[in-house]
Amino acid sequence: MNRTALTIAAALTASLLSTTALAQGKVGVINLTKVFDDFWRTKQADAQIKDRLAEFEKMGQSMYDDYKKANEEFGKQIEAANDPSLSKEEADKRRKDLDKKRKDIMEMESNIKQFQSNSQRALMEQRGRVRESILRDVRGVLEEKAKASGYATVLDVSALSANGTPVVIFTTLAG
């Protein structure tokens, strides 16, 4: 089926669905984004996520400060190990210490990256869980109100299609 035929079929299906919905009852519209953003639980959850982000940032900064300090000490140890007045045994001992310090620093760097990755994932998962829970509750209330008021269909005027365009092109019902 070519693209034009597919577009016409989609438009025809959409018009038939809307005609059927209109024949069966009222159609309502809502700006779900506004309802979600203004909901007290959303604001509470945003504050909790900001607090958790601040905790992660504080922990990350502490890890970075330790890493920076270790790097500075490492630089001093390199200078000390290259002192020409050291005996061969002492110079070899200091080089071994440098190798251990280098491995420790690399491990610290790896731990910082791992921490950042885990922190970001944890925040994204928390946002997702909270969003799902809030939307489920909001949707339940909206469904109850719509049914009680005799609405057959309720459209979200803030919804976007797969290509980023508004799903509802025009309505006089939403503000």
N, C-alpha and C positions, 0 to 999 in steps of 0.2 A: 504494500500500500504506500503510495507516495505521500510526501509531507503535507501537501495541500488537502488531500482526502482525509488524512489523519486529523488535521486541524479542524476541518469541517465536522468530522465525526465527533470530536471532543466538544466542539461548540454546541452541536445539536444535542448531545447527551446532557451537557450542563443546562441547556435551556429546558429540556424535558424534565430534568430533576427539579429545577426551580419552579416550573409550572406545576409539577406534582406537589411540591411542598406548599406552594401558594394555595392550591386547591384544597389541601388538607388542613390548613390552619395558618396562623400568623407566622411571619418571619421577623426575628429580632436580630439586632446587631449589638456587638459589644467590642470595646477596645480592651482586649485581654492583657495587652502589654501594660496599659495604664492601671488596670485593676491589680495586676500582679505587682507592679512597682510600688503602688500606693498601699498595698496590704501590710498591716503591722507585722506579720510574721516574716515578710520579706525583709523589712527594715531590721528586724531583730537578727535574722540570719546573716544579713550583710555585716552587721556590727560584730557578730561572733567570728565571721570569716576574716574580717579586718584584724581582730584581736589575735587570731591564730597566725595570720600572716606576719604581724608584728613580732610574735614569739619566734617564728621561724627566722625572720630577718635578724633578730637579736642573737639567736643561736648561731646563725651563719656568720654574722659579723665576728662573734667570739672565735669561731673556728678560723676565720680568715686572719684575725689578729695573731692567733697562735702560729699560723702558717707564716705570716710576715716576719714575726719574731724569730722563728726557726731559720728562715732564709737569711736574716741579718746575722745571726750567730754563725751560720754556715759560711757566709762571706768572710767573717773574722777568722774562722778556723782555717779557711783556705790560705789566707795571708800568713797565719801562724805556721801552717804546715810547710809553706814555701820559704821559711826563714833559712838562709844559707848557714847560719851558725849552729843549726841543729845537727846532732849526730845522725848517722844513717839509721840506726835503730829507732831513734825518737821520730825521725821523719817518716819512716815506714809505719810506725804505730799511729801517728797522726793521720796518715793517708787512709789507713784502715778505719779509723774513727770517721773520716770524711765519707767514706763509702757507706757506712752505717747511717750517718746523718742524711746523706743524699737519698737513701732508700726510705728513711723516715719521712722526709719532706715529700717524696713522691707519693707515699701512702697518705699523707695528710691531704695532698692535692686531690687524690682519688676519693678520699672520704668527703671532701667538700663538694665535689661534683656529684657524688652519690646522694649526699644530703639535699642538695639543690633539686635534683631530679625527683627524689622521694617527696620532698616538700611540695613541689609543684603538683605532682600526681595526687597527693593527699588533699590539697586544696581543691583541685578540679573534681575529685570524687565527692568531696563534701558538698561543693556547690551543686553538683548533679543530683545527689541524694536529696538535698534540701529543696531544690527547685522542683523535683518530681513530687515530693510530699506536698509542697504548697500548691502546685498546679492541680494535683489530685483533689485536695480539699476545696480549692476555688471552683474547680469544674463540678464537683458534687453539689455545691451550693447553687451554682448557676443552673445546673440541670433541674434541681428541685424547684427553683423560682420559675424557670421557663415552663415546666410542666404545670405548675400551679396557675400560671398566667395564661395557659393555652397556646403556647408557642410550639409550632411543629419543628421549626428550625431556628437556630441562633448562629449567626456568622460572626467571625472575629475580623473586624475591619483592620486590625493591625497585622494580620497574617500576610506572609509573602509566599509567592509561588516558588517552585524549584529554581527558577532563573532570576529570582530577586525582585520580581514585580508584584505590586499589590494584587491580592486575590479579589477583593471587593474594589471595583473601580470607582463606583459612585454610590453614595447613599445620603439621604437627608436625615436619616435616623440617628446617626452618631455625631457627637460633638467634637 
